[in-house]
């Protein structure tokens, strides 16, 4: 399971709208491959925001279920790849935040 939100400054969203679907699809492929999850277990969204000038204009928040093989090193490597992939595609600075959720207390209803 991966719940991924792209918080994108309105100016970037306006300028890069044509590539956002591809960016999210590529990010989903990377995340699914590295975490060994099916695309149907993921939820992706791009949300327009107004960010401060001294902050990265794109912030990606990745929420995943904790598993023993999802070590800090493995997740850090995934976040670095994801940051570079999104940054290259959008030509902006990108921040990535990753949180592991407790499977025992996580509830999702679709």
N, C-alpha and C positions, 0 to 999 in steps of 0.2 A: 504494500500500500504506500502510495506517495501522494500527498496533498501539496501542490506547488502553486504558489501565488507570485506573480510577477508584478511588483509595484513599480510602475513606470511613470516618470514625470510626463505631464501632458505634452510638453514640447517634443520630447522624444517620441511619444506615442503618435503624435500628429505626423512627425517627419518620417517615422519608420513603420507606419501602419501596414504598408504593403508586405513587409517581411515578418511581421509578428507571428502569424500562423506557422510559418516555417521554423521560426526560432523556437516556438513552443513544441512543435513536433520533433525537432532535433533534440531538444532537451529531454523530452519524454523518452525518446529512443535511448539516449545515453543513460538516463536514470534507470529505466527498465533493464537494460543490459547489465549495468554495474550492480544493481540490487537484486537482480533475478526475480523481477515481478512482471506480471502481464500488464499490457497497456490499459486493460479494462479495470485494473485495480487502482488507477491513477485519476486524479482530478487536477486539471490545470486551469488557471484563470489569469488574465491580464487585467490589472486594475489601474486606471489612470489616477495619478496623485499630483499634488503640488509639493515639490521637495525644495529644501533650502539650497542655495547656490554652492555651499561648501560640502554638500553630501553627494554621494554617487546618485546619478539620476535614475538608476535602475537598482532595485533591491529585490532579490529572489529569496523567498522563504520556502524552505523544504521541510515538511513534516512527514516523518516516516515512522513506522512501527519498529520498535527496538527488537533486534535479534542478536544472538551471540556472535554471528560472523560479521556484524556491522560495527567493526571496531572504530575507534576514533581515527586511526590512520587511514582506514579504508574510506571513511566518510570525508575526511579532509581531502584525500586524493580526488574523490568524486566532486567535491565542492570546487576545487581548483580547476578541474576540467570543465565543469559547468560554467564557472565564472569566465574562463577564457573563451569558451564557445559562444556565450551570449554577448560578451564584450566585443568579440571579433565581428559578430553578425550585426550588432547595433552601432558599433563604433563609439561606444561610451564606456565610462567606468561603471563597473557592476559590483555590488556587494552581495554575498551569499550568506544566508543564515540557515543552519540545519538543526532541527530539534527531533529527538527521538521520543516517541510516545509510548506509554505503557500499554501493551496489548490487553492487559487485564481490565483496564479502566476505559479504554477507547471504545466508543460506540459510533458507528456510521450507519445511517439509514438512507438508502437510495430509492 
